[in-house]
Amino acid sequence: MDKAPLGPLKEHQHVEYSSDDPSMNRIKGEGRQTITEWLWRKVGLGAVLLLLCCSPGICLIRAGLRDVKHSVHARRESWGRGPDTPAENTE
């Protein structure tokens, strides 16, 4: 029975050694069957993880931008000139 670094091999697995360097090997039978399955495991799950990690920061940035917008609006109104009030003619 062949033995992998993390335990015994399953029935469908086989260790393939490099003829140039026998210390290099790979276990056959562990790859993805289709390109779509491989893409989902590599790209899809990575994108989901990225969104989960970035979503709190995105929410904080949106809240900060909203606060800045409201403070600019409040400052304009405190000066007596709202967004709908035309500017005074200074001539």
PDB file of N, CA, C and O in Angstrom:
ATOM      1  N   MET A   1       0.844  -1.178   0.000  1.00  0.00           N
ATOM      2  CA  MET A   1       0.000   0.000   0.000  1.00  0.00           C
ATOM      3  C   MET A   1       0.888   1.240   0.000  1.00  0.00           C
ATOM      4  O   MET A   1       1.810   1.358   0.807  1.00  0.00           O
ATOM      5  N   ASP A   2       0.596   2.166  -0.922  1.00  0.00           N
ATOM      6  CA  ASP A   2       1.315   3.436  -0.947  1.00  0.00           C
ATOM      7  C   ASP A   2       0.822   4.306   0.192  1.00  0.00           C
ATOM      8  O   ASP A   2      -0.333   4.231   0.613  1.00  0.00           O
ATOM      9  N   LYS A   3       1.729   5.127   0.673  1.00  0.00           N
ATOM     10  CA  LYS A   3       1.362   5.993   1.777  1.00  0.00           C
ATOM     11  C   LYS A   3       1.645   7.442   1.388  1.00  0.00           C
ATOM     12  O   LYS A   3       2.756   7.765   0.966  1.00  0.00           O
ATOM     13  N   ALA A   4       0.654   8.312   1.526  1.00  0.00           N
ATOM     14  CA  ALA A   4       0.784   9.741   1.241  1.00  0.00           C
ATOM     15  C   ALA A   4       1.286  10.433   2.504  1.00  0.00           C
ATOM     16  O   ALA A   4       1.221   9.850   3.586  1.00  0.00           O
ATOM     17  N   PRO A   5       1.789  11.675   2.389  1.00  0.00           N
ATOM     18  CA  PRO A   5       2.298  12.376   3.564  1.00  0.00           C
ATOM     19  C   PRO A   5       1.264  12.544   4.672  1.00  0.00           C
ATOM     20  O   PRO A   5       1.629  12.644   5.843  1.00  0.00           O
ATOM     21  N   LEU A   6      -0.013  12.576   4.321  1.00  0.00           N
ATOM     22  CA  LEU A   6      -1.041  12.790   5.341  1.00  0.00           C
ATOM     23  C   LEU A   6      -1.834  11.534   5.667  1.00  0.00           C
ATOM     24  O   LEU A   6      -2.875  11.618   6.319  1.00  0.00           O
ATOM     25  N   GLY A   7      -1.365  10.370   5.226  1.00  0.00           N
ATOM     26  CA  GLY A   7      -2.066   9.140   5.548  1.00  0.00           C
ATOM     27  C   GLY A   7      -2.118   8.199   4.359  1.00  0.00           C
ATOM     28  O   GLY A   7      -1.533   8.481   3.314  1.00  0.00           O
ATOM     29  N   PRO A   8      -2.816   7.085   4.514  1.00  0.00           N
ATOM     30  CA  PRO A   8      -2.882   6.098   3.430  1.00  0.00           C
ATOM     31  C   PRO A   8      -3.691   6.624   2.247  1.00  0.00           C
ATOM     32  O   PRO A   8      -4.586   7.452   2.414  1.00  0.00           O
ATOM     33  N   LEU A   9      -3.369   6.138   1.061  1.00  0.00           N
ATOM     34  CA  LEU A   9      -4.076   6.533  -0.152  1.00  0.00           C
ATOM     35  C   LEU A   9      -5.405   5.805  -0.247  1.00  0.00           C
ATOM     36  O   LEU A   9      -5.555   4.694   0.263  1.00  0.00           O
ATOM     37  N   LYS A  10      -6.354   6.431  -0.894  1.00  0.00           N
ATOM     38  CA  LYS A  10      -7.630   5.787  -1.155  1.00  0.00           C
ATOM     39  C   LYS A  10      -7.471   4.885  -2.375  1.00  0.00           C
ATOM     40  O   LYS A  10      -6.444   4.920  -3.053  1.00  0.00           O
ATOM     41  N   GLU A  11      -8.480   4.089  -2.646  1.00  0.00           N
ATOM     42  CA  GLU A  11      -8.383   3.110  -3.736  1.00  0.00           C
ATOM     43  C   GLU A  11      -8.161   3.754  -5.093  1.00  0.00           C
ATOM     44  O   GLU A  11      -7.399   3.227  -5.904  1.00  0.00           O
ATOM     45  N   HIS A  12      -8.814   4.891  -5.361  1.00  0.00           N
ATOM     46  CA  HIS A  12      -8.735   5.506  -6.679  1.00  0.00           C
ATOM     47  C   HIS A  12      -7.496   6.389  -6.845  1.00  0.00           C
ATOM     48  O   HIS A  12      -7.295   6.961  -7.916  1.00  0.00           O
ATOM     49  N   GLN A  13      -6.680   6.509  -5.831  1.00  0.00           N
ATOM     50  CA  GLN A  13      -5.499   7.359  -5.897  1.00  0.00           C
ATOM     51  C   GLN A  13      -4.258   6.538  -6.244  1.00  0.00           C
ATOM     52  O   GLN A  13      -4.169   5.347  -5.943  1.00  0.00           O
ATOM     53  N   HIS A  14      -3.319   7.205  -6.878  1.00  0.00           N
ATOM     54  CA  HIS A  14      -2.067   6.563  -7.250  1.00  0.00           C
ATOM     55  C   HIS A  14      -0.967   7.614  -7.191  1.00  0.00           C
ATOM     56  O   HIS A  14      -1.159   8.732  -7.669  1.00  0.00           O
ATOM     57  N   VAL A  15       0.162   7.280  -6.623  1.00  0.00           N
ATOM     58  CA  VAL A  15       1.274   8.221  -6.547  1.00  0.00           C
ATOM     59  C   VAL A  15       2.104   8.107  -7.817  1.00  0.00           C
ATOM     60  O   VAL A  15       2.510   7.011  -8.203  1.00  0.00           O
ATOM     61  N   GLU A  16       2.351   9.221  -8.456  1.00  0.00           N
ATOM     62  CA  GLU A  16       3.151   9.266  -9.687  1.00  0.00           C
ATOM     63  C   GLU A  16       4.447  10.009  -9.376  1.00  0.00           C
ATOM     64  O   GLU A  16       4.413  11.160  -8.941  1.00  0.00           O
ATOM     65  N   TYR A  17       5.576   9.363  -9.594  1.00  0.00           N
ATOM     66  CA  TYR A  17       6.877   9.951  -9.293  1.00  0.00           C
ATOM     67  C   TYR A  17       7.523  10.489 -10.565  1.00  0.00           C
ATOM     68  O   TYR A  17       7.334   9.930 -11.645  1.00  0.00           O
ATOM     69  N   SER A  18       8.283  11.572 -10.438  1.00  0.00           N
ATOM     70  CA  SER A  18       9.023  12.138 -11.564  1.00  0.00           C
ATOM     71  C   SER A  18      10.248  11.265 -11.834  1.00  0.00           C
ATOM     72  O   SER A  18      10.937  10.847 -10.903  1.00  0.00           O
ATOM     73  N   SER A  19      10.513  10.994 -13.112  1.00  0.00           N
ATOM     74  CA  SER A  19      11.676  10.161 -13.442  1.00  0.00           C
ATOM     75  C   SER A  19      12.981  10.943 -13.239  1.00  0.00           C
ATOM     76  O   SER A  19      14.024  10.342 -12.979  1.00  0.00           O
ATOM     77  N   ASP A  20      12.932  12.267 -13.356  1.00  0.00           N
ATOM     78  CA  ASP A  20      14.135  13.087 -13.143  1.00  0.00           C
ATOM     79  C   ASP A  20      14.488  13.222 -11.670  1.00  0.00           C
ATOM     80  O   ASP A  20      15.661  13.170 -11.300  1.00  0.00           O
ATOM     81  N   ASP A  21      13.481  13.393 -10.839  1.00  0.00           N
ATOM     82  CA  ASP A  21      13.706  13.606  -9.410  1.00  0.00           C
ATOM     83  C   ASP A  21      12.659  12.806  -8.633  1.00  0.00           C
ATOM     84  O   ASP A  21      11.524  13.261  -8.495  1.00  0.00           O
ATOM     85  N   PRO A  22      13.013  11.634  -8.129  1.00  0.00           N
ATOM     86  CA  PRO A  22      12.022  10.785  -7.447  1.00  0.00           C
ATOM     87  C   PRO A  22      11.416  11.409  -6.190  1.00  0.00           C
ATOM     88  O   PRO A  22      10.376  10.950  -5.720  1.00  0.00           O
ATOM     89  N   SER A  23      12.051  12.452  -5.636  1.00  0.00           N
ATOM     90  CA  SER A  23      11.459  13.077  -4.450  1.00  0.00           C
ATOM     91  C   SER A  23      10.246  13.933  -4.832  1.00  0.00           C
ATOM     92  O   SER A  23       9.433  14.265  -3.970  1.00  0.00           O
ATOM     93  N   MET A  24      10.117  14.293  -6.115  1.00  0.00           N
ATOM     94  CA  MET A  24       8.938  15.035  -6.591  1.00  0.00           C
ATOM     95  C   MET A  24       7.872  14.027  -6.981  1.00  0.00           C
ATOM     96  O   MET A  24       8.144  13.097  -7.741  1.00  0.00           O
ATOM     97  N   ASN A  25       6.662  14.205  -6.468  1.00  0.00           N
ATOM     98  CA  ASN A  25       5.587  13.291  -6.809  1.00  0.00           C
ATOM     99  C   ASN A  25       4.265  14.025  -6.787  1.00  0.00           C
ATOM    100  O   ASN A  25       4.169  15.156  -6.310  1.00  0.00           O
ATOM    101  N   ARG A  26       3.266  13.375  -7.302  1.00  0.00           N
ATOM    102  CA  ARG A  26       1.912  13.908  -7.239  1.00  0.00           C
ATOM    103  C   ARG A  26       0.955  12.733  -7.076  1.00  0.00           C
ATOM    104  O   ARG A  26       1.242  11.607  -7.481  1.00  0.00           O
ATOM    105  N   ILE A  27      -0.161  13.023  -6.485  1.00  0.00           N
ATOM    106  CA  ILE A  27      -1.165  11.986  -6.277  1.00  0.00           C
ATOM    107  C   ILE A  27      -2.211  12.142  -7.361  1.00  0.00           C
ATOM    108  O   ILE A  27      -2.889  13.166  -7.439  1.00  0.00           O
ATOM    109  N   LYS A  28      -2.340  11.134  -8.191  1.00  0.00           N
ATOM    110  CA  LYS A  28      -3.346  11.158  -9.248  1.00  0.00           C
ATOM    111  C   LYS A  28      -4.697  10.819  -8.637  1.00  0.00           C
ATOM    112  O   LYS A  28      -4.784  10.092  -7.648  1.00  0.00           O
ATOM    113  N   GLY A  29      -5.748  11.359  -9.246  1.00  0.00           N
ATOM    114  CA  GLY A  29      -7.093  11.058  -8.775  1.00  0.00           C
ATOM    115  C   GLY A  29      -7.658  12.113  -7.857  1.00  0.00           C
ATOM    116  O   GLY A  29      -8.775  11.947  -7.367  1.00  0.00           O
ATOM    117  N   GLU A  30      -6.948  13.185  -7.600  1.00  0.00           N
ATOM    118  CA  GLU A  30      -7.435  14.234  -6.715  1.00  0.00           C
ATOM    119  C   GLU A  30      -7.826  15.497  -7.464  1.00  0.00           C
ATOM    120  O   GLU A  30      -8.306  16.446  -6.844  1.00  0.00           O
ATOM    121  N   GLY A  31      -7.636  15.539  -8.775  1.00  0.00           N
ATOM    122  CA  GLY A  31      -7.960  16.735  -9.547  1.00  0.00           C
ATOM    123  C   GLY A  31      -9.455  16.877  -9.761  1.00  0.00           C
ATOM    124  O   GLY A  31     -10.219  15.946  -9.505  1.00  0.00           O
ATOM    125  N   ARG A  32      -9.869  18.038 -10.228  1.00  0.00           N
ATOM    126  CA  ARG A  32     -11.275  18.289 -10.533  1.00  0.00           C
ATOM    127  C   ARG A  32     -11.629  17.621 -11.854  1.00  0.00           C
ATOM    128  O   ARG A  32     -10.805  17.539 -12.765  1.00  0.00           O
ATOM    129  N   GLN A  33     -12.846  17.153 -11.942  1.00  0.00           N
ATOM    130  CA  GLN A  33     -13.280  16.427 -13.128  1.00  0.00           C
ATOM    131  C   GLN A  33     -13.568  17.348 -14.311  1.00  0.00           C
ATOM    132  O   GLN A  33     -13.299  16.979 -15.454  1.00  0.00           O
ATOM    133  N   THR A  34     -14.106  18.531 -14.060  1.00  0.00           N
ATOM    134  CA  THR A  34     -14.464  19.444 -15.143  1.00  0.00           C
ATOM    135  C   THR A  34     -13.861  20.817 -14.890  1.00  0.00           C
ATOM    136  O   THR A  34     -13.482  21.148 -13.767  1.00  0.00           O
ATOM    137  N   ILE A  35     -13.779  21.613 -15.956  1.00  0.00           N
ATOM    138  CA  ILE A  35     -13.258  22.977 -15.827  1.00  0.00           C
ATOM    139  C   ILE A  35     -14.214  23.840 -15.020  1.00  0.00           C
ATOM    140  O   ILE A  35     -13.774  24.721 -14.281  1.00  0.00           O
ATOM    141  N   THR A  36     -15.522  23.603 -15.148  1.00  0.00           N
ATOM    142  CA  THR A  36     -16.480  24.406 -14.379  1.00  0.00           C
ATOM    143  C   THR A  36     -16.355  24.133 -12.883  1.00  0.00           C
ATOM    144  O   THR A  36     -16.468  25.052 -12.072  1.00  0.00           O
ATOM    145  N   GLU A  37     -16.126  22.896 -12.523  1.00  0.00           N
ATOM    146  CA  GLU A  37     -15.933  22.566 -11.107  1.00  0.00           C
ATOM    147  C   GLU A  37     -14.656  23.218 -10.595  1.00  0.00           C
ATOM    148  O   GLU A  37     -14.641  23.742  -9.481  1.00  0.00           O
ATOM    149  N   TRP A  38     -13.605  23.197 -11.369  1.00  0.00           N
ATOM    150  CA  TRP A  38     -12.342  23.816 -10.971  1.00  0.00           C
ATOM    151  C   TRP A  38     -12.508  25.333 -10.839  1.00  0.00           C
ATOM    152  O   TRP A  38     -12.038  25.936  -9.875  1.00  0.00           O
ATOM    153  N   LEU A  39     -13.187  25.944 -11.828  1.00  0.00           N
ATOM    154  CA  LEU A  39     -13.416  27.397 -11.763  1.00  0.00           C
ATOM    155  C   LEU A  39     -14.238  27.772 -10.544  1.00  0.00           C
ATOM    156  O   LEU A  39     -13.930  28.753  -9.867  1.00  0.00           O
ATOM    157  N   TRP A  40     -15.284  27.002 -10.254  1.00  0.00           N
ATOM    158  CA  TRP A  40     -16.104  27.298  -9.088  1.00  0.00           C
ATOM    159  C   TRP A  40     -15.280  27.206  -7.809  1.00  0.00           C
ATOM    160  O   TRP A  40     -15.404  28.059  -6.930  1.00  0.00           O
ATOM    161  N   ARG A  41     -14.440  26.180  -7.698  1.00  0.00           N
ATOM    162  CA  ARG A  41     -13.637  26.006  -6.478  1.00  0.00           C
ATOM    163  C   ARG A  41     -12.592  27.103  -6.331  1.00  0.00           C
ATOM    164  O   ARG A  41     -12.340  27.576  -5.222  1.00  0.00           O
ATOM    165  N   LYS A  42     -11.985  27.509  -7.435  1.00  0.00           N
ATOM    166  CA  LYS A  42     -10.905  28.504  -7.361  1.00  0.00           C
ATOM    167  C   LYS A  42     -11.421  29.934  -7.411  1.00  0.00           C
ATOM    168  O   LYS A  42     -11.073  30.746  -6.553  1.00  0.00           O
ATOM    169  N   VAL A  43     -12.251  30.255  -8.408  1.00  0.00           N
ATOM    170  CA  VAL A  43     -12.680  31.631  -8.636  1.00  0.00           C
ATOM    171  C   VAL A  43     -13.959  31.950  -7.859  1.00  0.00           C
ATOM    172  O   VAL A  43     -14.037  32.967  -7.170  1.00  0.00           O
ATOM    173  N   GLY A  44     -14.946  31.086  -7.974  1.00  0.00           N
ATOM    174  CA  GLY A  44     -16.241  31.354  -7.348  1.00  0.00           C
ATOM    175  C   GLY A  44     -16.162  31.463  -5.841  1.00  0.00           C
ATOM    176  O   GLY A  44     -16.633  32.438  -5.256  1.00  0.00           O
ATOM    177  N   LEU A  45     -15.571  30.473  -5.221  1.00  0.00           N
ATOM    178  CA  LEU A  45     -15.467  30.507  -3.767  1.00  0.00           C
ATOM    179  C   LEU A  45     -14.523  31.608  -3.287  1.00  0.00           C
ATOM    180  O   LEU A  45     -14.722  32.178  -2.214  1.00  0.00           O
ATOM    181  N   GLY A  46     -13.496  31.904  -4.083  1.00  0.00           N
ATOM    182  CA  GLY A  46     -12.607  33.011  -3.741  1.00  0.00           C
ATOM    183  C   GLY A  46     -13.332  34.343  -3.788  1.00  0.00           C
ATOM    184  O   GLY A  46     -13.123  35.196  -2.926  1.00  0.00           O
ATOM    185  N   ALA A  47     -14.188  34.529  -4.795  1.00  0.00           N
ATOM    186  CA  ALA A  47     -14.959  35.767  -4.907  1.00  0.00           C
ATOM    187  C   ALA A  47     -15.945  35.905  -3.754  1.00  0.00           C
ATOM    188  O   ALA A  47     -16.114  36.995  -3.207  1.00  0.00           O
ATOM    189  N   VAL A  48     -16.592  34.811  -3.385  1.00  0.00           N
ATOM    190  CA  VAL A  48     -17.524  34.845  -2.249  1.00  0.00           C
ATOM    191  C   VAL A  48     -16.779  35.217  -0.969  1.00  0.00           C
ATOM    192  O   VAL A  48     -17.254  36.043  -0.190  1.00  0.00           O
ATOM    193  N   LEU A  49     -15.640  34.623  -0.756  1.00  0.00           N
ATOM    194  CA  LEU A  49     -14.852  34.930   0.433  1.00  0.00           C
ATOM    195  C   LEU A  49     -14.388  36.382   0.430  1.00  0.00           C
ATOM    196  O   LEU A  49     -14.403  37.038   1.471  1.00  0.00           O
ATOM    197  N   LEU A  50     -13.978  36.889  -0.729  1.00  0.00           N
ATOM    198  CA  LEU A  50     -13.559  38.281  -0.845  1.00  0.00           C
ATOM    199  C   LEU A  50     -14.711  39.232  -0.521  1.00  0.00           C
ATOM    200  O   LEU A  50     -14.520  40.219   0.189  1.00  0.00           O
ATOM    201  N   LEU A  51     -15.897  38.941  -1.037  1.00  0.00           N
ATOM    202  CA  LEU A  51     -17.061  39.784  -0.739  1.00  0.00           C
ATOM    203  C   LEU A  51     -17.409  39.761   0.744  1.00  0.00           C
ATOM    204  O   LEU A  51     -17.739  40.795   1.324  1.00  0.00           O
ATOM    205  N   LEU A  52     -17.338  38.593   1.351  1.00  0.00           N
ATOM    206  CA  LEU A  52     -17.634  38.501   2.778  1.00  0.00           C
ATOM    207  C   LEU A  52     -16.645  39.301   3.619  1.00  0.00           C
ATOM    208  O   LEU A  52     -17.022  39.907   4.622  1.00  0.00           O
ATOM    209  N   CYS A  53     -15.389  39.301   3.209  1.00  0.00           N
ATOM    210  CA  CYS A  53     -14.373  40.024   3.971  1.00  0.00           C
ATOM    211  C   CYS A  53     -14.431  41.529   3.717  1.00  0.00           C
ATOM    212  O   CYS A  53     -14.125  42.316   4.613  1.00  0.00           O
ATOM    213  N   CYS A  54     -14.813  41.933   2.525  1.00  0.00           N
ATOM    214  CA  CYS A  54     -14.816  43.360   2.166  1.00  0.00           C
ATOM    215  C   CYS A  54     -16.122  44.066   2.501  1.00  0.00           C
ATOM    216  O   CYS A  54     -16.139  45.294   2.585  1.00  0.00           O
ATOM    217  N   SER A  55     -17.206  43.340   2.694  1.00  0.00           N
ATOM    218  CA  SER A  55     -18.503  43.980   2.892  1.00  0.00           C
ATOM    219  C   SER A  55     -18.559  44.904   4.116  1.00  0.00           C
ATOM    220  O   SER A  55     -19.190  45.956   4.012  1.00  0.00           O
ATOM    221  N   PRO A  56     -17.948  44.592   5.264  1.00  0.00           N
ATOM    222  CA  PRO A  56     -17.983  45.559   6.366  1.00  0.00           C
ATOM    223  C   PRO A  56     -17.284  46.876   6.010  1.00  0.00           C
ATOM    224  O   PRO A  56     -17.765  47.947   6.377  1.00  0.00           O
ATOM    225  N   GLY A  57     -16.177  46.806   5.315  1.00  0.00           N
ATOM    226  CA  GLY A  57     -15.473  48.022   4.912  1.00  0.00           C
ATOM    227  C   GLY A  57     -16.271  48.838   3.922  1.00  0.00           C
ATOM    228  O   GLY A  57     -16.297  50.066   4.000  1.00  0.00           O
ATOM    229  N   ILE A  58     -16.929  48.153   2.980  1.00  0.00           N
ATOM    230  CA  ILE A  58     -17.757  48.861   2.008  1.00  0.00           C
ATOM    231  C   ILE A  58     -18.920  49.559   2.702  1.00  0.00           C
ATOM    232  O   ILE A  58     -19.259  50.690   2.354  1.00  0.00           O
ATOM    233  N   CYS A  59     -19.530  48.902   3.670  1.00  0.00           N
ATOM    234  CA  CYS A  59     -20.628  49.525   4.423  1.00  0.00           C
ATOM    235  C   CYS A  59     -20.139  50.749   5.194  1.00  0.00           C
ATOM    236  O   CYS A  59     -20.833  51.765   5.245  1.00  0.00           O
ATOM    237  N   LEU A  60     -18.962  50.663   5.788  1.00  0.00           N
ATOM    238  CA  LEU A  60     -18.422  51.823   6.523  1.00  0.00           C
ATOM    239  C   LEU A  60     -18.130  52.985   5.591  1.00  0.00           C
ATOM    240  O   LEU A  60     -18.397  54.134   5.942  1.00  0.00           O
ATOM    241  N   ILE A  61     -17.591  52.714   4.416  1.00  0.00           N
ATOM    242  CA  ILE A  61     -17.300  53.779   3.452  1.00  0.00           C
ATOM    243  C   ILE A  61     -18.594  54.428   2.980  1.00  0.00           C
ATOM    244  O   ILE A  61     -18.671  55.653   2.891  1.00  0.00           O
ATOM    245  N   ARG A  62     -19.613  53.625   2.677  1.00  0.00           N
ATOM    246  CA  ARG A  62     -20.898  54.192   2.247  1.00  0.00           C
ATOM    247  C   ARG A  62     -21.513  55.051   3.340  1.00  0.00           C
ATOM    248  O   ARG A  62     -22.041  56.126   3.055  1.00  0.00           O
ATOM    249  N   ALA A  63     -21.455  54.591   4.590  1.00  0.00           N
ATOM    250  CA  ALA A  63     -22.011  55.378   5.701  1.00  0.00           C
ATOM    251  C   ALA A  63     -21.237  56.678   5.872  1.00  0.00           C
ATOM    252  O   ALA A  63     -21.833  57.722   6.138  1.00  0.00           O
ATOM    253  N   GLY A  64     -19.927  56.627   5.724  1.00  0.00           N
ATOM    254  CA  GLY A  64     -19.113  57.844   5.837  1.00  0.00           C
ATOM    255  C   GLY A  64     -19.432  58.837   4.741  1.00  0.00           C
ATOM    256  O   GLY A  64     -19.540  60.034   5.010  1.00  0.00           O
ATOM    257  N   LEU A  65     -19.585  58.371   3.512  1.00  0.00           N
ATOM    258  CA  LEU A  65     -19.947  59.266   2.410  1.00  0.00           C
ATOM    259  C   LEU A  65     -21.330  59.875   2.619  1.00  0.00           C
ATOM    260  O   LEU A  65     -21.550  61.047   2.311  1.00  0.00           O
ATOM    261  N   ARG A  66     -22.255  59.084   3.139  1.00  0.00           N
ATOM    262  CA  ARG A  66     -23.592  59.597   3.429  1.00  0.00           C
ATOM    263  C   ARG A  66     -23.527  60.674   4.509  1.00  0.00           C
ATOM    264  O   ARG A  66     -24.216  61.689   4.404  1.00  0.00           O
ATOM    265  N   ASP A  67     -22.714  60.474   5.540  1.00  0.00           N
ATOM    266  CA  ASP A  67     -22.557  61.480   6.599  1.00  0.00           C
ATOM    267  C   ASP A  67     -21.949  62.763   6.063  1.00  0.00           C
ATOM    268  O   ASP A  67     -22.374  63.855   6.440  1.00  0.00           O
ATOM    269  N   VAL A  68     -20.958  62.645   5.188  1.00  0.00           N
ATOM    270  CA  VAL A  68     -20.344  63.835   4.597  1.00  0.00           C
ATOM    271  C   VAL A  68     -21.372  64.598   3.777  1.00  0.00           C
ATOM    272  O   VAL A  68     -21.433  65.825   3.854  1.00  0.00           O
ATOM    273  N   LYS A  69     -22.170  63.904   3.005  1.00  0.00           N
ATOM    274  CA  LYS A  69     -23.204  64.540   2.188  1.00  0.00           C
ATOM    275  C   LYS A  69     -24.203  65.282   3.069  1.00  0.00           C
ATOM    276  O   LYS A  69     -24.585  66.412   2.761  1.00  0.00           O
ATOM    277  N   HIS A  70     -24.628  64.648   4.168  1.00  0.00           N
ATOM    278  CA  HIS A  70     -25.584  65.296   5.076  1.00  0.00           C
ATOM    279  C   HIS A  70     -24.959  66.491   5.788  1.00  0.00           C
ATOM    280  O   HIS A  70     -25.642  67.490   6.015  1.00  0.00           O
ATOM    281  N   SER A  71     -23.690  66.414   6.142  1.00  0.00           N
ATOM    282  CA  SER A  71     -23.065  67.545   6.831  1.00  0.00           C
ATOM    283  C   SER A  71     -22.889  68.735   5.887  1.00  0.00           C
ATOM    284  O   SER A  71     -23.024  69.882   6.314  1.00  0.00           O
ATOM    285  N   VAL A  72     -22.589  68.480   4.612  1.00  0.00           N
ATOM    286  CA  VAL A  72     -22.486  69.569   3.637  1.00  0.00           C
ATOM    287  C   VAL A  72     -23.857  70.210   3.444  1.00  0.00           C
ATOM    288  O   VAL A  72     -23.963  71.434   3.364  1.00  0.00           O
ATOM    289  N   HIS A  73     -24.894  69.400   3.370  1.00  0.00           N
ATOM    290  CA  HIS A  73     -26.252  69.918   3.211  1.00  0.00           C
ATOM    291  C   HIS A  73     -26.643  70.755   4.436  1.00  0.00           C
ATOM    292  O   HIS A  73     -27.232  71.826   4.291  1.00  0.00           O
ATOM    293  N   ALA A  74     -26.318  70.269   5.637  1.00  0.00           N
ATOM    294  CA  ALA A  74     -26.660  70.999   6.858  1.00  0.00           C
ATOM    295  C   ALA A  74     -25.870  72.308   6.938  1.00  0.00           C
ATOM    296  O   ALA A  74     -26.405  73.320   7.391  1.00  0.00           O
ATOM    297  N   ARG A  75     -24.627  72.301   6.514  1.00  0.00           N
ATOM    298  CA  ARG A  75     -23.812  73.522   6.549  1.00  0.00           C
ATOM    299  C   ARG A  75     -24.391  74.574   5.604  1.00  0.00           C
ATOM    300  O   ARG A  75     -24.432  75.754   5.950  1.00  0.00           O
ATOM    301  N   ARG A  76     -24.837  74.165   4.420  1.00  0.00           N
ATOM    302  CA  ARG A  76     -25.446  75.112   3.476  1.00  0.00           C
ATOM    303  C   ARG A  76     -26.701  75.729   4.056  1.00  0.00           C
ATOM    304  O   ARG A  76     -26.934  76.929   3.910  1.00  0.00           O
ATOM    305  N   GLU A  77     -27.510  74.915   4.712  1.00  0.00           N
ATOM    306  CA  GLU A  77     -28.738  75.440   5.301  1.00  0.00           C
ATOM    307  C   GLU A  77     -28.437  76.353   6.488  1.00  0.00           C
ATOM    308  O   GLU A  77     -29.176  77.310   6.721  1.00  0.00           O
ATOM    309  N   SER A  78     -27.386  76.085   7.233  1.00  0.00           N
ATOM    310  CA  SER A  78     -27.052  76.956   8.368  1.00  0.00           C
ATOM    311  C   SER A  78     -26.542  78.309   7.893  1.00  0.00           C
ATOM    312  O   SER A  78     -26.617  79.289   8.634  1.00  0.00           O
ATOM    313  N   TRP A  79     -26.032  78.378   6.690  1.00  0.00           N
ATOM    314  CA  TRP A  79     -25.598  79.651   6.120  1.00  0.00           C
ATOM    315  C   TRP A  79     -26.782  80.434   5.557  1.00  0.00           C
ATOM    316  O   TRP A  79     -26.628  81.569   5.105  1.00  0.00           O
ATOM    317  N   GLY A  80     -27.971  79.814   5.589  1.00  0.00           N
ATOM    318  CA  GLY A  80     -29.157  80.491   5.112  1.00  0.00           C
ATOM    319  C   GLY A  80     -29.391  80.307   3.627  1.00  0.00           C
ATOM    320  O   GLY A  80     -30.261  80.951   3.040  1.00  0.00           O
ATOM    321  N   ARG A  81     -28.631  79.448   3.039  1.00  0.00           N
ATOM    322  CA  ARG A  81     -28.803  79.218   1.610  1.00  0.00           C
ATOM    323  C   ARG A  81     -28.943  77.724   1.373  1.00  0.00           C
ATOM    324  O   ARG A  81     -27.953  76.992   1.367  1.00  0.00           O
ATOM    325  N   GLY A  82     -30.153  77.282   1.182  1.00  0.00           N
ATOM    326  CA  GLY A  82     -30.390  75.884   0.939  1.00  0.00           C
ATOM    327  C   GLY A  82     -30.069  75.519  -0.497  1.00  0.00           C
ATOM    328  O   GLY A  82     -29.731  76.392  -1.297  1.00  0.00           O
ATOM    329  N   PRO A  83     -30.167  74.275  -0.826  1.00  0.00           N
ATOM    330  CA  PRO A  83     -29.836  73.851  -2.184  1.00  0.00           C
ATOM    331  C   PRO A  83     -30.825  74.391  -3.222  1.00  0.00           C
ATOM    332  O   PRO A  83     -30.476  74.512  -4.396  1.00  0.00           O
ATOM    333  N   ASP A  84     -32.071  74.722  -2.800  1.00  0.00           N
ATOM    334  CA  ASP A  84     -33.067  75.223  -3.741  1.00  0.00           C
ATOM    335  C   ASP A  84     -33.108  76.740  -3.796  1.00  0.00           C
ATOM    336  O   ASP A  84     -33.781  77.309  -4.656  1.00  0.00           O
ATOM    337  N   THR A  85     -32.400  77.405  -2.891  1.00  0.00           N
ATOM    338  CA  THR A  85     -32.402  78.857  -2.854  1.00  0.00           C
ATOM    339  C   THR A  85     -31.372  79.380  -3.845  1.00  0.00           C
ATOM    340  O   THR A  85     -30.216  78.957  -3.810  1.00  0.00           O
ATOM    341  N   PRO A  86     -31.775  80.306  -4.742  1.00  0.00           N
ATOM    342  CA  PRO A  86     -30.790  80.848  -5.679  1.00  0.00           C
ATOM    343  C   PRO A  86     -29.772  81.734  -4.963  1.00  0.00           C
ATOM    344  O   PRO A  86     -30.071  82.336  -3.932  1.00  0.00           O
ATOM    345  N   ALA A  87     -28.591  81.800  -5.516  1.00  0.00           N
ATOM    346  CA  ALA A  87     -27.537  82.634  -4.935  1.00  0.00           C
ATOM    347  C   ALA A  87     -27.918  84.094  -5.081  1.00  0.00           C
ATOM    348  O   ALA A  87     -28.557  84.490  -6.056  1.00  0.00           O
ATOM    349  N   GLU A  88     -27.516  84.897  -4.091  1.00  0.00           N
ATOM    350  CA  GLU A  88     -27.829  86.320  -4.149  1.00  0.00           C
ATOM    351  C   GLU A  88     -26.957  87.005  -5.185  1.00  0.00           C
ATOM    352  O   GLU A  88     -25.816  86.613  -5.432  1.00  0.00           O
ATOM    353  N   ASN A  89     -27.526  88.030  -5.777  1.00  0.00           N
ATOM    354  CA  ASN A  89     -26.771  88.816  -6.753  1.00  0.00           C
ATOM    355  C   ASN A  89     -25.908  89.799  -5.989  1.00  0.00           C
ATOM    356  O   ASN A  89     -26.443  90.584  -5.206  1.00  0.00           O
ATOM    357  N   THR A  90     -24.612  89.794  -6.178  1.00  0.00           N
ATOM    358  CA  THR A  90     -23.686  90.626  -5.409  1.00  0.00           C
ATOM    359  C   THR A  90     -23.356  91.940  -6.125  1.00  0.00           C
ATOM    360  O   THR A  90     -22.469  92.667  -5.679  1.00  0.00           O
ATOM    361  N   GLU A  91     -24.042  92.256  -7.211  1.00  0.00           N
ATOM    362  CA  GLU A  91     -23.743  93.494  -7.930  1.00  0.00           C
ATOM    363  C   GLU A  91     -24.331  94.697  -7.280  1.00  0.00           C
ATOM    364  O   GLU A  91     -24.161  95.811  -7.774  1.00  0.00           O
TER     365      GLU A  91
END
